[in-house]
Amino acid sequence: MKFDNSDTKHLNLYLYLVPVLGFFPAVWTLYQRKGNPQERAVSRLACTLAFVWLTSYVLLETSAKSAEFMTLPLLIMSSVVTSSYFVISVALMYRVWKRQPISLPGLSDLSNRLP
């Protein structure tokens, strides 16, 4: 079984969209300025999504540890943010599999402003 060039490009896109672990190859692609425009756009989106998740997670967990009365709602919100990150990543991977455009309202615009 031979892979053509488009199959390996789609495997790279899947790799970039893997929750948490896909962040590292996405950053590496952006750092080296390699890949086609679609790979760079997906890399930027994956990095932006991971950064937004990590920032939200850290802020919510820190607030939950320091809050006296709002601990449970903050922990629930933290779990909702984490679950949403994983669901969005899987949904984007599904869109790659269906060969549909990869974009998220608002977040894609933010990620396209990155260099």
CORMO-V415387 format. One line per field, one symbol per residue. ss: DSSP state (H for helix, E for strand, L for the rest). phi: phi as a letter, one per 40 degrees, with the letter a starting at -180 (. if undefined). psi: psi as a letter, one per 20 degrees, with the letter a starting at -180 (. if undefined). A space follows every 50 residues. Layout:
BEGIN
ss = ???
phi = ???
psi = ???
END
This chain:
BEGIN
ss = LLLLHHHHHHHHHHHHHLLLLHHHHHHHHHHHLLLLHHHHHHHHHHHHHH HHHHHHHHHHHHHHHHLLLLHHHHHHHHHHHHHHHHHHHHHHHHHHHLLL LLLLLLHHHHHHLLL
phi = .bcccccccccccdccccdgccccccccccccfbgcdccccccccccccc ccccccccccccccccccbbccccccccccccccdcccccccccccccfb cbabdgccccccccc
psi = pqprhhghghhgggghippfhigghghgghgilrrrhgghghgggggggh gggggggggggghhhiqghkgghhhghghggghhggggghhhhghghilr qoqppghhgghiiq.
END
